[in-house]
């Protein structure tokens, strides 16, 4: 498998994780939000933009 295909697969998986996290966001408490923030920061370098747009901080 080429590097390009691997990167595409990683991006698709990351996008699926984002959508799953965003759908759960309405039902969580403050401590779980902190866990989501930590997970987002581990997943991508652009996490700060997502955190701001999802209004987690």
C-alpha positions as a Markdown table, in Angstrom:
| # | Residue | x | y | z |
|---|---|---|---|---|
| 1 | Unk | 0.0 | 0.0 | 0.0 |
| 2 | Unk | 1.4 | 3.4 | -0.9 |
| 3 | Unk | 1.9 | 6.2 | 1.5 |
| 4 | Unk | -0.8 | 8.2 | -0.2 |
| 5 | Unk | -3.4 | 5.5 | 0.4 |
| 6 | Unk | -2.3 | 5.2 | 4.0 |
| 7 | Unk | -2.7 | 8.9 | 4.6 |
| 8 | Unk | -6.2 | 8.9 | 2.9 |
| 9 | Unk | -7.2 | 6.0 | 5.2 |
| 10 | Unk | -5.9 | 7.9 | 8.3 |
| 11 | Unk | -7.8 | 11.0 | 7.2 |
| 12 | Unk | -11.1 | 9.1 | 6.7 |
| 13 | Unk | -10.7 | 7.4 | 10.1 |
| 14 | Unk | -10.0 | 10.7 | 11.8 |
| 15 | Unk | -13.0 | 12.3 | 10.1 |
| 16 | Unk | -15.2 | 9.4 | 11.4 |
| 17 | Unk | -13.8 | 9.9 | 14.9 |
| 18 | Unk | -14.6 | 13.6 | 14.7 |
| 19 | Unk | -18.2 | 13.1 | 13.7 |
| 20 | Unk | -18.7 | 10.4 | 16.5 |
| 21 | Unk | -17.2 | 12.8 | 19.1 |
| 22 | Unk | -19.3 | 15.7 | 17.9 |
| 23 | Unk | -22.5 | 13.7 | 18.1 |
| 24 | Unk | -21.8 | 12.7 | 21.7 |
| 25 | Unk | -20.9 | 16.2 | 22.7 |
| 26 | Unk | -24.4 | 17.3 | 23.6 |
| 27 | Unk | -24.7 | 14.5 | 26.3 |
| 28 | Unk | -21.4 | 14.9 | 28.1 |
| 29 | Unk | -20.4 | 16.7 | 31.3 |
| 30 | Unk | -17.4 | 18.9 | 32.0 |
| 31 | Unk | -14.9 | 16.1 | 32.8 |
| 32 | Unk | -15.8 | 14.3 | 29.6 |
| 33 | Unk | -15.3 | 17.4 | 27.7 |
| 34 | Unk | -11.8 | 17.7 | 29.1 |
| 35 | Unk | -11.2 | 14.1 | 27.9 |
| 36 | Unk | -12.5 | 15.0 | 24.4 |
| 37 | Unk | -10.1 | 18.0 | 24.3 |
| 38 | Unk | -7.2 | 15.8 | 25.2 |
| 39 | Unk | -8.1 | 13.3 | 22.5 |
| 40 | Unk | -8.5 | 16.0 | 19.9 |
| 41 | Unk | -5.1 | 17.4 | 20.7 |
| 42 | Unk | -3.5 | 13.9 | 20.3 |
| 43 | Unk | -5.4 | 13.3 | 17.0 |
| 44 | Unk | -4.4 | 16.4 | 15.0 |
| 45 | Unk | -2.2 | 19.5 | 15.0 |
| 46 | Unk | -5.3 | 21.5 | 14.0 |
| 47 | Unk | -7.2 | 20.6 | 17.2 |
| 48 | Unk | -7.3 | 24.2 | 18.5 |
| 49 | Unk | -9.4 | 25.2 | 15.6 |
| 50 | Unk | -11.8 | 22.3 | 16.2 |
| 51 | Unk | -12.0 | 23.1 | 19.9 |
| 52 | Unk | -12.9 | 26.7 | 19.2 |
| 53 | Unk | -15.5 | 25.8 | 16.6 |
| 54 | Unk | -17.1 | 23.2 | 18.8 |
| 55 | Unk | -17.0 | 25.7 | 21.7 |
| 56 | Unk | -15.3 | 23.4 | 24.2 |
| 57 | Unk | -13.3 | 26.1 | 25.8 |
